[in-house]
Each structure stands twice: as C-alpha cells, then as structure tokens.
Amino acid sequence: MMEDVVFYDTLRQGLWISVVISTPILFVALLSGVVVGLFQALTSIQEMTLTFVPKLAAIVAVFWVSMGFMTESLSSYFADRLVPLIEAM
C-alpha cells in the first residue's frame, strides 16, 4: 500500500510537469491574441477568423518546436517516478 506522502508528492510532481509543459503554448497563445487584438483595434478590422487563424498557427508552430521537450519531460517523469512506484507494488 502506498503512503499518503508518496501519493501526494507524486501527484504534485505530475501537476508541476503539466504546468511546465503547457507554459510555452499558453504563453504564445496569449501573446498572439494580444498582438492580433491590438492590430484589430488599430485598424478597426473585426473579422473573427483574423483572431483564430494566427493564434492557431502560432500554437501549432510552438507545439512542433517544443514537442521533443514535452516528450522528454513526460518520459523522464514516467521512468524516474512512476515505474519505480509500480514496481514496488
């Protein structure tokens, strides 16, 4: 049986990994949304696809660039933290 401390520490570490992995994508989505919103406010263009397409393109580009980092982070968390806990049971 797993102790509560180990369970909560593993959960905390998993949540922190998810925050670290999602930060680049969320930051780029926020930045591109602000830039496109500023552009729309300056030019008075209120087209809905103008906000969606650049943000989606930026998110896909950052996801493609950071995919190796994300995969390595999740793999190391699984191999270093979860596999030993599963083996101990």
C-alpha positions in Angstrom: 0.0 0.0 0.0 1.3 3.4 -0.9 1.7 6.0 1.8 -0.2 9.3 1.6 3.0 11.3 1.4 4.3 9.4 -1.6 0.9 9.7 -3.3 0.6 13.4 -2.8 4.2 14.1 -3.8 3.8 12.1 -7.0 0.6 13.9 -7.8 2.2 17.3 -7.0 5.2 16.5 -9.3 2.8 15.3 -12.1 0.8 18.5 -11.9 4.0 20.6 -11.9 5.2 18.7 -15.1 1.9 19.5 -16.8 2.3 23.2 -15.9 5.8 23.3 -17.2 4.9 21.5 -20.4 1.9 23.7 -21.2 3.5 27.0 -20.4 5.1 27.7 -23.8 1.9 27.0 -25.7 -0.2 29.1 -23.4 2.3 32.0 -23.4 2.3 32.0 -27.2 -1.5 31.9 -27.4 -1.7 34.8 -25.0 1.0 36.8 -26.9 -0.5 36.2 -30.3 -4.0 37.0 -29.0 -2.8 40.4 -27.6 -0.9 41.2 -30.8 -3.9 40.3 -33.1 -6.3 42.2 -30.7 -4.1 45.2 -30.8 -3.9 45.0 -34.6 -7.7 44.8 -34.8 -8.2 47.7 -32.5 -5.7 49.9 -34.5 -7.2 49.0 -37.9 -10.9 48.6 -36.9 -11.0 45.2 -38.6 -13.4 43.0 -36.7 -13.0 39.7 -38.6 -13.5 36.6 -36.4 -11.1 34.4 -38.4 -8.4 37.0 -38.0 -8.1 36.1 -34.3 -8.4 32.4 -34.8 -6.0 31.6 -37.6 -2.8 33.4 -36.4 -3.3 32.1 -32.9 -3.8 28.5 -34.2 -0.7 28.8 -36.4 1.4 30.1 -33.6 0.2 27.3 -31.2 0.9 24.6 -33.8 4.4 26.1 -34.5 5.3 26.2 -30.8 3.9 22.7 -30.3 6.0 21.4 -33.1 9.2 23.1 -31.8 8.7 22.1 -28.2 7.4 18.5 -28.8 10.8 17.0 -28.1 11.0 18.8 -24.7 7.4 17.7 -23.8 8.1 14.1 -24.7 11.4 14.0 -22.8 9.8 15.6 -19.7 6.9 13.1 -19.7 9.1 10.1 -20.4 11.6 11.0 -17.7 8.7 11.6 -15.2 7.2 8.2 -16.0 10.5 6.4 -16.0 12.0 8.1 -12.9 8.9 8.4 -10.8 6.0 6.2 -11.8 7.8 3.0 -12.9 9.6 2.5 -9.6 6.3 3.1 -7.7 4.6 0.5 -9.9 7.5 -2.0 -9.4 7.4 -1.5 -5.6 3.7 -2.6 -5.5 
